[in-house]
Amino acid sequence: MDSFDTHPNAIPRIWYDDGNLIIEAGSSRFRIYKGLLADKSPIFSTMLSLPQDTNETLVDGCPVVLFQDAAQDVGIFLKAIYDPWYRHV
């Protein structure tokens, strides 16, 4: 069972070892697949198609996108995209 189901205030854990993008919100990091994120969101599709900064800092070889949103909100958003059976109540 997902820890989010038993602890409503917990941040969903989304970390794919072979993911190619890290999203950071607060002190939480999520490692995901940028292609799937771009496929589900026109905003991310545009953002991820822009040329990357050559001085960009990488984490585990992945570019990092910083979010100003709360980590829990970002986790719920990503969980909804990456888990088709996920329902936040």
DALINGI-V764527 format. One record per residue. RES is the residue in one small letter. OMEGA is omega in degrees with one decimal (* if undefined). Layout:
RES,OMEGA
RES,OMEGA
//
This chain:
m,178.3
d,-179.2
s,178.7
f,-179.4
d,-177.6
t,178.9
h,-173.1
p,-178.8
n,-179.6
a,177.7
i,178.3
p,178.5
r,177.6
i,-177.5
w,175.8
y,-177.4
d,-179.8
d,177.1
g,-175.8
n,177.6
l,176.0
i,174.4
i,-179.1
e,177.1
a,-175.1
g,179.4
s,-178.8
s,175.3
r,178.4
f,178.4
r,-171.0
i,176.4
y,-176.6
k,179.1
g,179.2
l,177.8
l,178.9
a,179.8
d,-176.5
k,-174.9
s,177.8
p,178.8
i,178.7
f,177.5
s,178.3
t,-177.8
m,-176.8
l,178.1
s,179.2
l,177.9
p,-179.6
q,176.4
d,-178.1
t,177.7
n,-176.7
e,176.2
t,178.1
l,173.5
v,-176.3
d,179.1
g,-177.8
c,172.1
p,-178.1
v,174.6
v,-179.4
l,175.6
f,175.6
q,-178.7
d,176.0
a,-178.6
a,-179.8
q,179.0
d,178.0
v,178.8
g,178.8
i,177.8
f,-178.9
l,179.0
k,179.5
a,179.6
i,-171.8
y,178.8
d,-175.0
p,-178.9
w,-176.2
y,175.4
r,176.7
h,-178.5
v,*
//
